[in-house]
Amino acid sequence: MSKRKLTRKQSWRVQKIQDERTERMRKQQEKQDKMVTGGDLGPEQEGLVITHYGSQLDVECLHGDQKGQIFRCHLRANIERLVTGDRVAWRAGKELTGIIVAALPRHSVLNRPDPRGELKPIAANIDQIIVVFSPLPKPSTMLLDRYLVAVELSHIEPILLLNKYDLINKDEQHLIPMIQRYRDIGYTVLTSSTVNNQGLQELHKVLDQRVSVLVGQSGVGKSSLINSLLPGTDLRIGDVSENSGLGIHTTTSARLFHIPSGGELIDSPGIREFGLWHLKPNELIHGFRDITPFLGLCKFRDCNHQAEPGCAVLKAVKDGSITKQRFDNYKQILQALME
């Protein structure tokens, strides 16, 4: 059925109603702005979201006489969810308050799926992600590979950091060949210790002039690292639970810190497991950089890399080009996704 054409009077009436609604929203927004900031607002300017507190965000002023100062800002209506690292357009009010009026484009975003499988942004405009692990809590290659898959599929450069290296003893010697296997795959793997400052100078070089995110299990020493890299930050440091062997959460909100030598560091809340249940099974394999070179080389185009004849991936596992542990982790994650 053809769409009925409105008369000139009807069109005028529809437009009048829309204009009235727009004006009401504008007046309501102005009223809210005055309640929040206590008066007149300054001109629009660019700012950097430092941390997020529910409906309020700390925004750093990037230009002018107040450059470097932090303003507690509220969001204008209909602005997408903002996270630490976002660039925004905002207007300053009185007493270090302000209003965010628009979100600026992102060049990257780190997402984490919620229990319903919906992606939730954690941090934005990131150059690299530092996956921190340590001898205690005991590291799992499965957990590391889950982190790496999530980072790889976010198209952000991952770096592995074995922290608390001073705890390496005869019981943890298996960690040495483990980190070498990741180096052989092509990952940058660093070691560090805040006890004797081992590796911190090299870590500074990796962080220089880049926006980096620290992720990893609770208890691996992320807060201690930040306190060592940024003296005076004094983040609260947690211990490892004697009952569970897992870390105790100390960070509650992702926060961005400026590194004096250059670059920014975002510390995210402790994540015990990086959910991948939002992925489709055929997407998973592209998160394994050591397996992807063999894709398309199998005898059959629809090869599932299970037991098919002429499978290039299985051949690569057999001759050691792909480690058995990595392939086993891939299969285990794949099975979980399919279930």
Helices and strands as residue ranges (DSSP letters): H 8-37, E 45-53, E 56-61, E 70-75, E 87-92, E 97-103, E 109-113, E 119-124, E 128-133, H 141-153, E 157-162, G 165-167, G 170-172, H 175-185, E 188-191, H 200-207, E 211-215, H 222-229, E 255-258, E 264-267, H 281-284, G 285-287, G 292-294, H 312-318, H 324-338
